Amino acid sequence: MNDTAILQAKAIQKSYQQANGQKIEILKGIDLEIMQGEFVAIMGQSGSGKSTLLYCISGMDQLSGGSVVYNGKEIHTLSDDEISKIRLLNMGFVFQQSYMLKDFTIKENIMLPALKAGNVSKEQAELNARSRMERVGIGHIADSDITQVSGGQLQRAAICRALINQPPVLFADEPTGALNSKSTGEIMEIFNQVNAAGTTIIMVTHDVKVAARADRVIYLEDGQLRQEYHLGKWNASETLQERESYLLKWLQKNGF
């Protein structure tokens, strides 16, 4: 991590108009700065606005107010084509579900963003996909159908797909929410390795064990950023259990 901000969100607001005309405020003026190489977890109770915040700062959802500057560009002033290109080339996304296309093999699903970007040949895209898969231990399922592999393997494939264009930032929304504890630990090991290699990670999670691997945890309550907790980079001087304990005490103090 360095002292350069890769993303700056200022006074973010998001609201919806219901059919009866009532205005529902989801985000109520959030300021957030993410440093290059940082691993940030976003936590809060259900309905606090965690996923909405993630979608707004990544340009997936429009703002009702405020601004988001990513790598020096105000993304919500860009055209749909411009923001789509940024998301394709400069951002990776991992969700709770893998959203793999059923008529494609695992390898073909991973290759899709590279082929869509058009920056490499099909042969190079395949080499890059296989290399990514080998690194996370799923090289042997490259030609498998998505129905023939486990949930943990699918999520590893989703991470490979998200990183195929080597984006500086990885956005993740409950990436372990559908996995058992063993697969969760394996996926988070990969996240830590990806972050250690320089990729910034911004992740929504409800799981203390998952969030304890982050450098910083921000806590949302009722659409506002209430508190944040700095864990620092995880290293060999402390156990994951110690980090979980510290974080859980802090979260309970804040009403989690």
Secondary structure per residue as TSV (DSSP state, phi and psi in degrees):
chain	resnum	aa	ss	phi	psi
A	1	M	-	360.0	139.7
A	2	N	-	-122.9	-172.2
A	3	D	S	-92.2	14.2
A	4	T	-	-94.4	127.1
A	5	A	E	-79.6	124.4
A	6	I	E	-91.1	-23.1
A	7	L	E	-145.7	132.5
A	8	Q	E	-130.5	120.3
A	9	A	E	-111.7	131.0
A	10	K	E	-127.2	124.1
A	11	A	E	50.6	43.6
A	12	I	E	-66.3	129.1
A	13	Q	E	-127.4	142.2
A	14	K	E	-143.1	125.8
A	15	S	E	-140.3	159.1
A	16	Y	E	-127.3	147.1
A	17	Q	E	-101.0	119.2
A	18	Q	-	-77.2	167.1
A	19	A	T	-60.5	-30.6
A	20	N	T	-83.6	5.0
A	21	G	S	91.4	-6.9
A	22	Q	-	-74.4	136.8
A	23	K	E	-93.3	126.4
A	24	I	E	-108.6	118.8
A	25	E	E	-91.2	123.7
A	26	I	E	-98.7	-50.9
A	27	L	E	-115.6	134.7
A	28	K	E	-123.7	57.7
A	29	G	E	84.8	63.6
A	30	I	E	-96.3	131.2
A	31	D	E	-106.6	131.4
A	32	L	E	-151.9	135.5
A	33	E	E	-127.2	129.4
A	34	I	E	-114.4	126.2
A	35	M	E	-88.0	149.7
A	36	Q	T	-59.9	128.1
A	37	G	T	86.3	2.7
A	38	E	-	-81.7	154.6
A	39	F	E	-119.7	108.1
A	40	V	E	-115.5	131.3
A	41	A	E	-106.8	135.9
A	42	I	E	-106.9	121.8
A	43	M	E	-126.2	169.8
A	44	G	E	154.5	163.2
A	45	Q	S	-68.3	163.5
A	46	S	T	-55.7	132.0
A	47	G	T	87.8	4.5
A	48	S	S	-78.3	-14.8
A	49	G	S	105.8	15.3
A	50	K	H	-59.9	-56.0
A	51	S	H	-67.0	-37.6
A	52	T	H	-59.8	-41.4
A	53	L	H	-61.7	-44.8
A	54	L	H	-60.2	-44.3
A	55	Y	H	-68.4	-33.4
A	56	C	H	-72.3	-41.8
A	57	I	H	-77.3	-15.3
A	58	S	T	-96.6	-0.6
A	59	G	T	80.4	6.7
A	60	M	S	-76.3	-23.9
A	61	D	S	-129.8	146.1
A	62	Q	-	-78.4	150.5
A	63	L	-	-87.0	154.1
A	64	S	S	-93.0	-18.9
A	65	G	E	-172.2	159.3
A	66	G	E	94.1	-168.1
A	67	S	E	-149.4	155.0
A	68	V	E	-131.3	119.7
A	69	V	E	-107.8	119.2
A	70	Y	E	-117.8	120.1
A	71	N	T	50.2	41.4
A	72	G	T	85.5	-1.5
A	73	K	E	-114.1	134.1
A	74	E	E	-78.0	101.5
A	75	I	G	-69.6	-25.7
A	76	H	G	-84.2	2.7
A	77	T	G	-101.5	-3.5
A	78	L	S	-82.0	160.0
A	79	S	-	-72.5	165.9
A	80	D	H	-59.2	-40.9
A	81	D	H	-65.0	-40.7
A	82	E	H	-66.0	-44.6
A	83	I	H	-70.7	-33.3
A	84	S	H	-63.4	-38.8
A	85	K	H	-66.8	-40.5
A	86	I	H	-62.9	-44.3
A	87	R	H	-64.3	-35.4
A	88	L	H	-71.1	-43.6
A	89	L	H	-97.1	-27.5
A	90	N	H	-119.9	-0.1
A	91	M	E	-136.6	141.9
A	92	G	E	-116.2	150.6
A	93	F	E	-133.4	132.0
A	94	V	E	-129.7	128.1
A	95	F	-	-114.2	178.0
A	96	Q	S	-63.1	-41.3
A	97	Q	S	-97.5	150.0
A	98	S	-	-76.9	-26.5
A	99	Y	-	54.5	45.4
A	100	M	-	-84.0	147.1
A	101	L	-	-78.8	127.0
A	102	K	T	-70.4	-22.1
A	103	D	T	-90.3	5.0
A	104	F	S	-116.3	151.2
A	105	T	B	-72.8	170.7
A	106	I	H	-57.3	-48.2
A	107	K	H	-60.6	-43.1
A	108	E	H	-65.5	-37.5
A	109	N	H	-62.3	-42.3
A	110	I	H	-66.7	-35.9
A	111	M	H	-71.4	-23.2
A	112	L	H	-52.6	-48.9
A	113	P	H	-62.1	-34.3
A	114	A	H	-68.0	-41.2
A	115	L	H	-68.2	-37.7
A	116	K	H	-66.3	-38.0
A	117	A	H	-67.2	-32.7
A	118	G	T	73.5	17.8
A	119	N	S	-89.3	-13.6
A	120	V	S	-135.2	161.5
A	121	S	-	-71.7	166.1
A	122	K	H	-62.0	-37.7
A	123	E	H	-64.7	-42.7
A	124	Q	H	-69.0	-37.8
A	125	A	H	-60.9	-39.6
A	126	E	H	-67.2	-42.2
A	127	L	H	-60.7	-43.8
A	128	N	H	-64.2	-40.3
A	129	A	H	-64.9	-45.6
A	130	R	H	-63.3	-39.0
A	131	S	H	-62.6	-45.1
A	132	R	H	-60.2	-44.2
A	133	M	H	-65.1	-41.2
A	134	E	H	-61.6	-38.6
A	135	R	H	-64.1	-30.3
A	136	V	T	-106.0	12.6
A	137	G	T	79.6	25.5
A	138	I	-	-126.3	22.8
A	139	G	G	-58.1	-29.8
A	140	H	G	-74.8	-10.6
A	141	I	G	-107.0	13.8
A	142	A	T	-51.9	-41.5
A	143	D	T	-99.9	11.9
A	144	S	-	-79.9	154.5
A	145	D	B	-77.6	153.2
A	146	I	G	-65.4	-17.8
A	147	T	G	-84.7	-5.5
A	148	Q	G	-101.6	5.9
A	149	V	S	-126.5	166.2
A	150	S	-	-81.1	167.8
A	151	G	H	-62.0	-39.4
A	152	G	H	-64.9	-39.3
A	153	Q	H	-66.9	-40.1
A	154	L	H	-61.9	-39.9
A	155	Q	H	-70.1	-34.5
A	156	R	H	-62.5	-40.8
A	157	A	H	-64.4	-37.4
A	158	A	H	-64.3	-36.6
A	159	I	H	-66.8	-42.9
A	160	C	H	-58.8	-44.3
A	161	R	H	-61.8	-42.2
A	162	A	H	-64.2	-28.5
A	163	L	H	-102.6	0.7
A	164	I	T	-61.0	-30.5
A	165	N	T	-96.3	13.3
A	166	Q	-	53.3	55.3
A	167	P	-	-72.5	148.6
A	168	P	S	-69.3	-24.4
A	169	V	E	-128.4	136.4
A	170	L	E	-114.6	121.0
A	171	F	E	-99.5	133.9
A	172	A	E	-135.8	129.3
A	173	D	E	-114.4	104.1
A	174	E	S	49.5	54.5
A	175	P	T	-65.1	-17.4
A	176	T	T	-114.0	9.9
A	177	G	T	-62.0	-25.6
A	178	A	T	-105.8	12.3
A	179	L	S	-110.5	156.2
A	180	N	-	-77.5	174.5
A	181	S	H	-64.2	-37.0
A	182	K	H	-65.5	-48.0
A	183	S	H	-65.6	-35.7
A	184	T	H	-59.4	-46.6
A	185	G	H	-61.6	-40.1
A	186	E	H	-66.7	-42.6
A	187	I	H	-64.3	-41.3
A	188	M	H	-70.3	-28.9
A	189	E	H	-60.2	-42.3
A	190	I	H	-64.3	-42.4
A	191	F	H	-59.5	-43.3
A	192	N	H	-64.2	-37.8
A	193	Q	H	-66.2	-41.9
A	194	V	H	-62.8	-43.4
A	195	N	H	-66.1	-40.4
A	196	A	H	-63.0	-26.9
A	197	A	T	-80.8	-3.8
A	198	G	T	116.9	-7.1
A	199	T	-	-78.1	129.6
A	200	T	E	-73.5	136.6
A	201	I	E	-123.9	130.3
A	202	I	E	-123.2	115.5
A	203	M	E	-132.0	131.7
A	204	V	E	-91.4	132.6
A	205	T	-	-154.6	154.1
A	206	H	S	-106.3	-3.4
A	207	D	-	-96.8	118.1
A	208	V	H	-61.6	-38.4
A	209	K	H	-62.4	-35.5
A	210	V	H	-73.9	-47.6
A	211	A	H	-64.5	-26.8
A	212	A	T	-65.7	-14.0
A	213	R	T	-85.3	-9.7
A	214	A	S	-81.0	162.2
A	215	D	S	-77.0	-35.5
A	216	R	E	-144.2	140.2
A	217	V	E	-117.3	126.1
A	218	I	E	-107.9	140.2
A	219	Y	E	-114.6	119.9
A	220	L	E	-97.5	143.5
A	221	E	E	-144.2	121.2
A	222	D	T	53.1	44.4
A	223	G	T	76.6	12.8
A	224	Q	E	-131.2	148.6
A	225	L	E	-82.4	108.9
A	226	R	E	-88.6	-46.7
A	227	Q	E	-148.3	162.6
A	228	E	E	-141.2	150.8
A	229	Y	E	-127.1	125.7
A	230	H	E	-97.0	110.3
A	231	L	-	-89.4	-27.4
A	232	G	-	78.1	171.9
A	233	K	-	-65.1	137.6
A	234	W	-	-75.4	128.1
A	235	N	-	-136.6	179.7
A	236	A	T	-69.0	-9.2
A	237	S	T	-77.2	-11.0
A	238	E	S	-140.4	151.9
A	239	T	-	-89.3	159.9
A	240	L	H	-62.5	-35.3
A	241	Q	H	-62.5	-37.9
A	242	E	H	-63.8	-44.2
A	243	R	H	-63.5	-41.4
A	244	E	H	-59.5	-43.5
A	245	S	H	-62.6	-46.9
A	246	Y	H	-60.9	-45.7
A	247	L	H	-66.7	-42.7
A	248	L	H	-61.8	-42.5
A	249	K	H	-60.9	-41.9
A	250	W	H	-66.8	-42.6
A	251	L	H	-63.8	-42.1
A	252	Q	H	-64.3	-36.1
A	253	K	H	-63.0	-29.5
A	254	N	T	-98.0	11.4
A	255	G	T	89.5	18.0
A	256	F	-	-73.6	360.0
